[in-house]
Every structure is written in structure tokens, then in C-alpha cells.
Amino acid sequence: METAKGKEVYSKKVLDAYSALIREKYPEIEVEDLMADAGIGIDKTGDNAPGISQAQINRFHERLCMLTDNLRIARSAGRYAVTPGCLGMIRSLVLPFAGVRRACGMMVKYAGGLTRASRYTIRDIEKNKIEIMVTPNEGVKEEPFQCELRQGYFQGLVDVFLHNELSVQHPECIFNGGGGCRYELSWKGSAFPILAVLSWLAGVAAIAMPIALWIIPSPVVPKSLWLICPALLFFALGWAGQSVKSKALAKSLRGIHAAREEMLNQVEVNAENSKAIVDIGQALELEDPDTCIFERTTNIVGKKLRYDRVMIMIANDEKTSLCYRGGYGFTEVEKLYISNYSISLDGSSEGVFYESFRHKKTMLVNDMAWLKQKYPQSQDLADRLKPLSFIISPIEVDGEAIGLMIALNTVTLRRLDRNDTHLVMAVAQQVGSVYRRQKYEKQQGEFKRQIVQLQKMEALGVLAGGIAHDFNNILSPIIGYTDLCLSMCPEAGKMLTYLHRVKNASGRAQDLVAQILAFSRQGEREYIRCHPGPIIKESLKLLRASVPQTIKIETLVKTDLAPVMADPTQIHQLVMNLCTNAYHAMADNGGVLTVCLDEIQVNESPLEETRQMLPGPYIHLQVKDTGHGMSRAVMDNIFEPYFTTKTKGRGTGMGLPIIKGIVARLKGYIFVDSIEGKGSCFDIYLPQAAENRSAQ
């Protein structure tokens, strides 16, 4: 069965306008070669050719657009079809006398006769207004350039009937979801056609009068009067017709001049805006990775693009609300208000900001009454800012919205338009790109720092491991001979006391060697599936005996959590070390020690700046105290081996490095947050066992 695209549903004459335009405007293009490339051979272009298919016309148009570098060549061809170069001199001279309605009828009849792919219908709407409907037949799929070709036909008629001020509207298009292409043509009445016809008749009379007088002489009226009157009438009517046409042409030229001036003004505005966008992009590219670009961006946009107010709202990590991050043009009172204001992003919000963020859609609002009726949830902020018009554009990073840029006019009476929309969209895209670059630069810096730290820890581990082995070899005979002396020494006497002290000190030295070996990863262990909840509860029971009464221990430990792959002894060591550090920080003034254990699902987020974790389910252990806290300088060094803030004899500086080493071997993550004078919080994330991850 022949497909609709392959059926020969068009007459060969449908390409006449293209051919005439090519020979006139593009003489370097060979029409025959172009048709051959489209599969329209000589046999398809003869007078008896059966027709041309949709596929052939598509190839013809595609090839022609490529050769002319003009994607709107179809509209140009349609417009050229009504010119004398294509229509012929006689027809182009007669066409204005036919009137708009009759000329459109002729055009519809001619165009409809060239195709069996669609139906053309014409009907009157008003006295000087008609509707032309083009409906494709079933099984035929036209292309957008064919609609442009028809619009070119009508634009050509506009050029012919300038004196009628013909205008063309295209309210419905099949390529925008319509059932067909509907064109509405309206015009004003003009005396030119009547005057032209009368002038033509007067001319005929002036030519025929001498012959008539020669055949039938007039005894009453002088012959000169019979000869002069038709000629004078011809010239008078011709002058009147041309006067009407000239006035219409002058009016059209004034309109063209006004449109030209408006276009030049728009070009100047576009040039200024383009320069402003480039300047904004260059300014943002120079920003330091540690600088917040949002405040800087709003100031640049407000000043260079001349908006009364500009602000940027950024979503939190959970994407539940938008918060103010930078603004321009606000008073201190307004800035204080919007700094504490958040826009909800839950399903019940449904405001204009929610709509723009969730659907990543730029929105232009010039009608505040419409906003109040359509999005009453956004009225609170609108009442506070009192905008006359505003634009909202989402800021995207890697295809995901992270916030909104809002440009407002509160004093300037200029209505924002599509150009403003494109400007704000362009700046929002630049903000997203720069934010993405800053994010990756921070990640790169963090990765470099981690690599240097790992290399340093590896080197220290190898050194410490070697020293620990040698030290262990020295300790072994000391402990052995001490035990031998204890067995030989009498129970009473100072010697026994001294030997016990030597053995205790040797035991502490052995513990230190074990810690060093654990740090250097030379004490590898076998990991099993274990539930951390019971282990942590058991550790806290042992801890309570050594914690002063001035310190309160609060526990929120769930025991029915998923297992992790670990050594139970290492889980115990994690809790004991962290809790010991916590109660040491609260030893002087007391406080609250909080231990929490729960599950958490980590999702990938473009806003994640510090906690670079792989997505997946984790067991989350948190140890928090209300002690003296730490400064930023201390926090940067707490995982360094032998770094300690405790007094001499109270700490070795190995506790936290060992904790970090254990967490790293368990493929987990550890983060610390601390405020001087308020306390510290350690968060440890351990990945759940593989079976649980696959099940989830």
C-alpha cells in the first residue's frame, strides 16, 4: 500500500513560484539540478507529469534552504508568486481591479487546484473580512514550511492592496495544535478600484469618440467638445485614483518608517542588553570560588539591566522551601523581612513561585489582579514588595532547579516584555553555570586536600608501623623478664611494687603500640554483618561508670536497624573514643552528652557542597556534646596524628585519627561541626550491608 508521504498529491506547478524566485534572486542555483536532487526528474516536470509527492517536496525545500542559507525561503516564494515576475505583467495590472475578496477567491481556487493534499475553503465573516481555512486530508502530513508558503501568498496580496490597508491574521495553525490552518484577512474600503474602472472606461471612450463622430456626426454639440470631455474625464479620474493610491502608499510608507524606527530602537536596546549580559558573564567568571555570587549577581543585574529590584531565592537541600540569598534595591526593613521569609515548595503551596520552580518555567506577570486571582498563595509576598510587574526564572544546575531569580519593577512604569524575559533567563543560566563551576572547583580543592591528607597519613602510617614493630620487639623482653622477676620476687618489699609499676607502664605501651598499628592499617580485621544498635548500647553501659554525675547522657539508639559490614570491636572503639572526648570537653562545667543512631537515605543533590557522599542507605551515628567546642583552626587539625588540645598526660592525639581510619576502612564518612562555647557534633555514616541496599 502506498504511504501518504509517497503519494503524488501535488501538481508540478506548486514549484513554479520557487523556480521563478530562484531564477530572479539566486541565478547561481540550477533549478533542474535542485529538482534532480529532490528526485523530481524531467518526467515529473513536463506538462503531462502526474504530480509530486510530499517526500519530494520536503527534499526540495530542505535542499533549497541549504543552498540559499534561508530557512524562510518558502514565505519568500509565496510572496514572490503575486509579483509581476511570476504572475505576469498583465495579470499583476488587472489584479488590483478585482478587489480583495475576488482576488482572495482567485488565489484560493488556484492554490486549491495545485494539491490534493488539503482542502481550501473561504467564507465571509464581515463586510470587509474573510476567513480562509486550509484542512489537510486524512493520511497527509504537511510540513511547517507549507504554512509559511501560504502566509507568503497572503503577504503578497497585502503588497498589492496597499490602498485597502489589508491585514492578515493567523489565529489557528495545525502545527500549534489546531485542526487546520485558519487565516483571517481584513481590509478597509477604498475608492481606488472604482476610480480605476471609471478612468479605464473614460480612456476607452476618449479613444472611441473620434470613430463614433466620424460615423455619426453630431449636429448639436461641437465635435471638439465630444473629443475633449472624455479625455479630461479620463485624466481627472486617473489623477483621483492615483491620488487615493498615493495617499494609501504614503500612509503605508509612514507605517514602514515608524516600524523601521522602532526596529532600530529595539536593535539598540538589544545591543545594550547583549553587552550587559556579556559584562555580567565576565564579572561572574572572575568571582572567587569562595565568594557568594548571589548578592553580586543581583547588584550587577539591577544596575546594568535597570530593574528596580532583583532577588535570588535558593532551595534548601531537602527542596522543601526557598530562602533569600541575595538582593538589590531593597530597603533595610524590606531586606530584614525577606531574609526571614521562606517560600514553601510542598504540594499545598501551588503559588506562582512554586509553579516556576517545580516546572522549571519562566513566568512574566504584568497584571497583579490576575496574580491575586490565579495564585492567591503568592499574594503575601506580593503585598509586601508591591511590584507593578515581575519576571521569575529558575536557576538550574545540571538540569535540576536549585532556585529562582526574580526581577521586579516597583516604581518604573515600563511593562516588562518578552525581551526582559529572555534577559532574565540568560542571567539565570549564567548564575547556574558559575555556581556549578564554583561547586566543582570547591570539590576539586577538597579532593586535592584529601589526596594530600591520604598521602601524608599513608607515609605516617608506614613510618609509625615500622616504629611500632620495633618498639613491640623491645617491649616483649621487658614484659617477659618483668613477669619472671615477679614470680621470683618475695611478696613483701619495695621491689615488688617497682616491678608492678614497670609491668603497668609496659601494658600502656602495648596499648599505644596497638593503636599505632591500627592507625597504620597493619592490624587488618575480618568484617562480619553486625547490628550496631546493641553494640552501642553495651558500650554506653560501660561508659556510664566513668562519666561524672555532672554530665547527663541522652540516648536515641534504635536497635531494629539494618546491619553493616564491620568488626564489632571497632564499632565499640568508635563509640568509646567519641564519648570519651565528649565528656572530657564537659568535665569542668558539665553538660549533656547525646548519642543517636538511625537510618538515612542519601540522595544526590546539586547543592551538596561539603558532604560529598555516594547516594544510598546509611546507618547514621551522631555523638553530640555541650562542651567548650572548637575553633576552625582546631577543627582543621583534629584528624592529624598526635594532634591534641588536652593537657600533657591526658591524651595521645591518636583517638580521632584512629576513628577516621576505621570509618574510612568501613567505606563510611565522618563529619564534624563545632561552635566555640556551645559544643561539638560528630556525624558518622556507615553504608548498610550490600544485601540490604539491593533489597531497598
Phi, psi and omega in degrees: 000133182285131179286158181298327181290337182263352180290145179272088188253003181239144174285154178297336183289350179295341179264001182299317181296319176299313183298315180296319179296318181297315182293331181275314188259332184231066184295342181287346181266128177274117183297321182296318179294322180297317179292324178296320178298328180276359181083015178259091184284182179300324181293343180270352186245003177284172183295330183262017181294138183289335179147184183230142181271166178297320180297321180292319178296321178299315180294321178300312182294318180298316180293321180295319178299322180292319183286324183267348185055037180228105182286349180247034181295331180296318179295321178296321179294318178297321179291324181289338183296340183259006180270161179301331181297335180248320185280333184102149184296315184296311181298320181293331177283326182281330187305316180300333180286342183286336184088159185296312186298314181291322179296320178295321178297318177297318180296317179297318180295319180292311182295321179294332179283349181271353187215148169248013182272340183209163181249134178253128175229147181228138178213153178279136175256311177223187183300313181242042180210130180231162178236132176243124182244129178242116183241119179295144176287160182298135179088000181249132178241106177283170177247158183302329182294337179286329172293321178294326177298316179295319178297327175296321175305310184292325177294326175297322176295324177301318179296325181288317186257052178299324182293340178266357182051052180292134176233149183237130175241148180232074188286340183223132181224138181294336181273000172242025177096003180279166178282347180186186178257119182246130180238135179244123180246127178230151183207167177257149178293148182218145179278353186300313181300319180294314180297323180295318179295316179297321178296320179297317178295321178296323177295318178297319180296320180297325179284322185280338186299314179301322179294317180297317181292328178291326180280313183237094180293147180258122181280343188263301185272136179299150181295326181298323180292320177296329181278323185283319187300310178300323180293316178297318179298320179298313181291323181293313179294321178298317179296317180297317179297316179293327177296314177299316181294321181293320178297317178296320179294319179297319178296319179295320178295322176297320177296319178297319180295317179297319178295322179296315178298318178297321180293320178296318177298319180294323178298319179295317178297316179297322179296316178297317180294321179296318178297320179296319179297318178297315179299319179297315179299317179294320179296319181289326180294334181275355182293141177291144181303334182272357182272140175282116186280347189291314179295319179297317182297313183298323178293317180295314182296316181298320184280316185279325182261359171060053169258146182295318182217145177220138175214156179237129177246131182242140181282151174284174184298328182277355182058040178254344180203158176251134182236150181293132180233349179182148182202163179222139174088005182265146173286168181297323179294315179295321180295322178296322180292309185287338177294329180262004183262138176231146179259121182289142179245015178281171187297337183278352184289295176056023177279180182293327178290319176299316181299315181293320183288309186293323184259006179049054187235129176281133185232135177248126181236116176248351184241105182289330177295319177296320179299316181296323181282319185279319184230073181297339181293338181268002187290331183300308179291324179296320178296326180286319184273336179052057179281148170275327175198155179203162179234135176242129178226132180288145173260121186244144173230118181055041176080003181241132181289131177245349181181190182227143167252130184236121176248128186233148166245118181249341180240315180297130184276356181295127177286134176287144184228193184296326178297318177297322179300315180294324179296311181296321177299317181297317180293319179299321177295320178295319178300316178298319180293316181292321178297319178297317179297315179299320180299314182290327176295320176296317178298318180297317177298320179293320179295319178298317179297320179293322179296316178299318180295319179295318178296320179295315180295324180296316179296316178296324180296316179296315180297313182295323179297318179295317179296319182297319179297315179297318180295324179294322177295326178287322182292326185303309178292329179297313181292320181298311180292329177294316177298321179296318178295323179295324180288335182264343185278139176298155186293330182259141176133158182292331182302319179298319179298316181296321180295320177298322179295320177298317180293320178296318178295322178295323177296318177295324177295322177296319177299318179296319177299319179297320178295318180296319179295322177296319179295322183278004177065023177264003175248061183296144183235164177264127183267142178230164174288120180220151178264117186289336184304303180299324179297317181292319178297319178295320179295321180292328176297317178292328184287327185302328183293332183261354182272133179298159181291340180286353181250123180264133180255123176247133181235136174230067187253120176271136182258350183259036182269168179292153180281166174233160175270107185199174172263122181307325179297323180290322175300315178299318180295321177303309184295315183296316181296314181295316181292324177297315177299322182295313183285337171295324179290341181249011187298324185282315188247359182072184180157202183237129174254120184245128178238122182236146176219123179207183178255153178211143176253118181265124178251152179289132182223134179290346181271354183290115185252322187252318185269082181278092183241146174290141179297148178147177180276138182227155166267127187250117176251127180234129176238118187231140178229167178246038183278208187281348178074185182223151174278169179297322180297320179292317181299327180289347186237001188294338180266005176283136178299138176069009174273127180212149175255001182279162179291161183301132179095349182259346181205149180260347185077016181250349185299304182290321174301322178294320177300315180295322178296318178298313181298319180296319180292334176274006179061037179252193183222145176230134180227148180230141177223131185211145175232127181300130179086352182240337177128181183228158180218124177251129178243125178242130179243117178248129181294140177292159180303150187303323181298321180289323179295317180292326179293326181278000000 
